[in-house]
Amino acid sequence: MIYNDLKLAWRNIWRNKRRTLITIGSIFFAIFFALIMRSIQIGSYGHMIDNVVQTYTGHIQIHKLGYWDDKTINKTFHPKENLIKDLEKQRNVSSVASRLESFALGSSGPQTKGVFVVGVNPIEEDKLTKISSRIIDGNFLNKNSDGVLLAENLAKYLKLKVNDTIVLISQGYHGVSAAGKYPIRGILHFPTPEFNNSLVYMNLEQCQDFYSAYGMISSIAIGLLDHNTLDNSIKDIGKIVNNVDCEIMGWKKLLPELVQQIEVDNAGGIIMLGILYMIVAFGIFGTVLMMIAERRKEFGVMVSIGMQKTKLSIVVVYEMIFLGIIGIFAGTVGAVPIILFYHINPIKLSGEYAKTMLDFGIEPLMPAAWQLDYFLNQSIVIFFIMIIAIIYPIISISKINVTKALRA
């Protein structure tokens, strides 16, 4: 029985090809534009998160309680033995980097500037932030390096090049004087002006010696394989750290401005999608009204020769489901090549918008996201609109007057 109903419904939708193609076309363009819009929007958010988070902060940070509000060298801590190895064993953790961070005065001849000094384990740091890829001159650090890496604009301001020497002066742990001269081993370029104007990297042990903070670190930055599992990862890491003097912060707390920016933009995107869905819903409903009006006599004949209204309604429902499936499939197939292209080749922005993104520390690119969830979400929404549109034909058939229908 079901097979016969499906067969009849399939034949019915191709009896009037123009009407069928109009309906499929409206669904096609709905899913097509919805997928492209949403993929670029979600891809931009992912790019923002990865660009800012992987540039420096990590998805999660462990530091001494109160350090994030008052970043002083005195709020450092001794990590417990094997902590880094234990963190790396977590299933969603991709990388772990321990750091000692503080401020200093950088000098070269008459030129001086406040700098942000970061002591790192080169291998750990490169795994987290891919910092070696930012080298534009010179070489990256290794565990035996005695020199430093300078950000590009900082090097230009201090008029320094590779193999020149920078003098660093600061206050070390518990007020100890800190001063040293370090050869420059490489120059780094960052998309973020804030980083590009002030960062100085050196080996962790060398930095600990400079600040007289032996064996101490200011933070542990952690990268995740999937940033959507942030809350669960924080809980798992908390069990390992198990230290009341330390706090564990996710990127959403570390970067509240970025979270607000994403939320505002996402709200605007949802409104635009809502408008698109409304237009599509009216378009689909219009084609359904046209279909019912054109087939009123046909429905009257079917009922008059003995076909039950319930069975007729079921056949019409199958017709609408077929139209929905074809339209959704066609729209998805049409959108996939475009989404894939812009996933591999992100849109490069320019002008004021690009400048604004750079000010937020985000590279001015708009890649399309390549993930299954939003494909399913948009398909479900469009299919739900089709299901709502089916209600009218069912009501119309149930109330059909055979005499009036045959005169139509």
N, C-alpha and C positions, 0 to 999 in steps of 0.2 A: 504493500500500500504506500509506504513512504517513498519507495523508489519511483512508483508511478506519479506521485505528487511532485517529486523533484524533477522528473522528466518533463512533466506538463509545465511546470514553472519555468524551466530552462527554455522550452520552446516558446512560451508566451513572451518572454522578454525580448526575443529576437524577431517577433512578428512585426514590431514597430521599431526599426533600428534607430531612427532619429531620436525618438523619445528615450530609448535605452542609452544611446551615446550621450545625450544631454545630461541624464542623471549620473552616468559614470563619470562624465567630464567634470561635473561640479564636485563630486567626491574626490576625483583625481587631483584637481587643483587645490582642494582643501588640505589633503594629506601632504601634497607636494610642498606647498608653501609653509605649512605648519612644521614639517620636519626640517626644512632648511632654516627657517627662523629660529627654531628651538635648538638645533644643533650648533649654530653659530653662537647663540646666547650661552648655552651650557659650555661650549668649548672655550669661550672667552673667560668664563668664571674659572674653569680649570686652569687656564693659562695664567690668570691673575694669581691664583693660589700657588701654583707651582713656581711661577716666576719670583714672587716675593718670598715664599716660604723656603724654596730650595736655593735662593740666592744667599740667604744667611740664616734665618731664624730656625729652620727645621719645622716639622709639623708639631713637635712636642719639645719642650725644654724642661730640664730639671735644674733647679738652682736653690740656693739657700733662701729660707723664708724672708721675704721683704726685699730681696735683691732687685726684682724687676722695678720697684718703685724708687730704689736708691742704689744705683749701680756704682758701688765703691769697691775698691780692692780689699777692703776689710771684711766684706760679706762674701768671702770665698769659703770653700769647704774641702775636706779630704774625702775623695770618693772611696767607698769601701772596696776591699780587694775583690777582683773579678767582676765588678759591677758592669763594666763595659761589655765583657764577654757574655754575661747573663742577659743583658739587654739585646745584644745581637742575636741571641737564640730565639727571641720572640717571633712568632710566625708572621706577623704583619710588619715587622721592622726591617727596613731595607738598609739603613746605615745609622751609625752612632758616632758622634764626634765630641770629644771633650775639649774645652777651651778655657783660657784665662784671658779676660778682657779688662782693659782699663784705658785711661786717657794719659796722654803725654804731650810734651811740647817738642815738635820736630823742627830741626834747625839745619840750615846749610848756608854758611857764611852769614850775610846780613838778613837772609830770608828765614822767617819763622812762622809756624802755623800749628794750631792745635790738631792733634791726630788721635785716631782711635786705634789702639794697639790690640791685636788679637794673636794670642799664642795658640798654635794648633799642632795636632799630629797630622803631618802632610797627607798620609795615606787615608786616615779617617776622614779628614776634611774634604779631600778630593772626591771621595765616594759619596759624600752627602751633597756638596754644592757644586761639584764639577769645576772647581776653581782653576785647575790647570788649563782648562779650555779658554780661560779669560786672559792668559798670558799673551801679550802683544809684542814683548821684547824680553830677551833674556831667557832664563830657565826657571822651572818650578822648584820648590824646596824639596829636599829629601831629609831623612832623619838625622843626617850629619851636617846639614847646612848651618853655617854660622852667620848668614846674612838675612836680609828681609825682602819682602815683596811690597812694592808701593803701588797705590792706585794711580791711574794715569794723570788725572788733573792735579793731584797732590804733587806728583813728580814734576809736572810742568811749573807749578807755582814755586816749588823750591829749587827749580832749575837743576834737577838731578837726572842722571841717566844710569843705565846699568854699569856696575863696577864703581860708581861714585859712592861716597859715604854720607850717611845721615846720622845726625846726633839727636839722641832722645833723652829728654830730661823729665822726670816725674817724681811722684811721691809713692814709695813702695808700701808693703804690708806693715800696718801699725806705725806709719809715719817715717819709715826708713827712707833715706835718700836713694833715688834711682837715677842713674845716668849711664850712658853707654854710646859707643860709636859702632855702627853696623854697615857693612858693605851692601849695596843693593844688587840682588841677584836677578830680579825680574820686575817688569811693569805689568800691572793688571788693568783691564778695562771693565767697568761695570755699567749696565744700562741706567742704574740709579744714580742721580747726581750726588745724593748724600753720601753714598759709599765711594763714588769715584773721586770725591774731594778730600777724603780723610783717612781711608783704611791703610793700615800697615800690618802685614802678616809676618810672623816669625815662628820658629819652632817652639813648641810648648815648654820644653825644659829650659830653653834659652830665655823665654819670657818669664818663667818662674824665677830664674836666677836674677833677671833684671829687676823684678819687683820684690825680691827676697821673700817670695811666697812659695817656698819649696814644697813640692808634692801637692800643691793646692790648685783647684780650678774654680772658675766662677760659674760655669754652666756646662750641661751636657745637652747637645742638640741631637734630636732623633728624627730621621726621615721614615715615612711610612710607605708601604707599597700601595695602599688604598686610603686616601685621606677621608673617605666616607665612614671609615671604622674608627674615627678619632676617639670617641667616648669610651668604647670598649678597650681600645689600646691604652688609654690613660689608666683605666682600672687595673689592667694586667701589669702595667709598669709600676703602679703604686704598690702592688704586692711585692715586687722585687726590691724597690728602693727601701720601703718600710723604715722611713726616717722622719720623725716629727719635725726636725729642723729644716727639712727640704720641702719645696712645693713643686708640683708638676703642673705645667700650664700648656694647654693646647694652643694651636695657632689662632683660634678664634678669640682667645683672651689676649694673646700676644699682639694681635693686629686687629683691634676693634674697628678701626677706620675702614679697613678692607672689607670686613663683614658687613658694615653698614652700606658701603658702596654697592656690594653685590646684592643685598636685600632690596635696596631702592631700585636698582636696575632690573632685578628679577620681577618686582611688582609691576613695573612698566611693561615688561615683556609679556607677563600673564594677561594684562589688560588688552594688549594688542592681539594676543592669541584669542582672547574672549570675543573681541570684535570680529575677528576672522571667522570664528566658529558661528557667531550669530548670523553673519552674511551667508555662510555655507548652509546653515540650518534653514534659513528662509528660501535659499535656492533649491535645496532638496525638497522642502515642503511644497514649493511651487510646482516642481515637476510631478510630485505625487498627486496634487490637486488636478493637474492637467491629465495625468494618467487615469484617474478615477472618472473625470468628466468624459474623456474620450471612450472609456470602456463601459459606461453605464448600461448601454443597450446590450453589450456582450454579457455583462453580469446578469441582466434581466433574463436573457435567453437561457443561460446556464441554470439559473434557479427554476425557471419555468419548466424545463425538461427533467427536473428532479434532483439536481445537484444541491446538496445541503449547504446552507450559508456558512456553516462552520468549516466545512471542507474547502469551500471557495476562499474563505478568509485565510486558511492555512496555505493554500497555493499562492495567494498574493504575498503572504509573509515570506515564503520561500523565494519568490521573485525579488523582493526587496533585499533579502539577505544575499542573494546572488549578486545583485547590483552593488551592494556594499562591499562584498569581498573582492569583486573585480576592480572596483574603483580604488580601494585601499591598496591592493596588490600593485596595480598600475602606478599609483602615486608613489609608493615606496620604491618600486623599481626605477622610476624616473628620477627620484631624489637621491638615491644611493650614489651614483657616479659623481654628482656635484658635491655631495657631502664628503665623499672620499677624497676628491681632488683638493678641496679646501682644508681637509684634515692634514694632507701631506704638504700642501702649499698654502699656508695661512695668508689671509688678506693683510697687506702691509698698510698701516695707517700713516697719515701725514697731517701737517697743519696743526691747528690748535688742539685738536683732540689727542693727537700723538704727544704733544708737549704736556698735556694734562696727565696722560698715562705715565709718562716718564717722571713727572713730579711725584707720582704715587709709587715710583719704583717698579713700574710694569713696562715690559718691552711692548712697543706699539704694534702688536699683531693680533689678528682675530682668527684663530683656527676653528674649524668645525669639530665638534665632539664626535667620536666614533664609539658609541656604546649602545647596548641593546635596549636599556630601559626607556629612553625617550621615544624610540621607534614603537615600542609596545604601547606607551602612554597615549601617543597621538592617534594610533590606530584604534585603541579602545574608545577614545573620546568621539571620533568620527563614527564609529560603529554604534555607539550609544545614541548619537543624533539620529542615525538611521532607524534604530529601534523605536525612538520616540515618534519619528515620522510614520511608522507603520500603524500607529494607533488610529490615525484618521481613516485609512482604508478599511480597517476592521470594523470601526463604528459605522462607516458608510454602507458597508455590505450588510451588516446586521439589520440596518433600518431600510434596506432597499424595498421599494414598492414596485413589484413586477410589472404592473400595468403601465405606470408612468415610465419605467425604464425601457419597456418595449416601444413606447412612443417617442423616445428620445432621438 
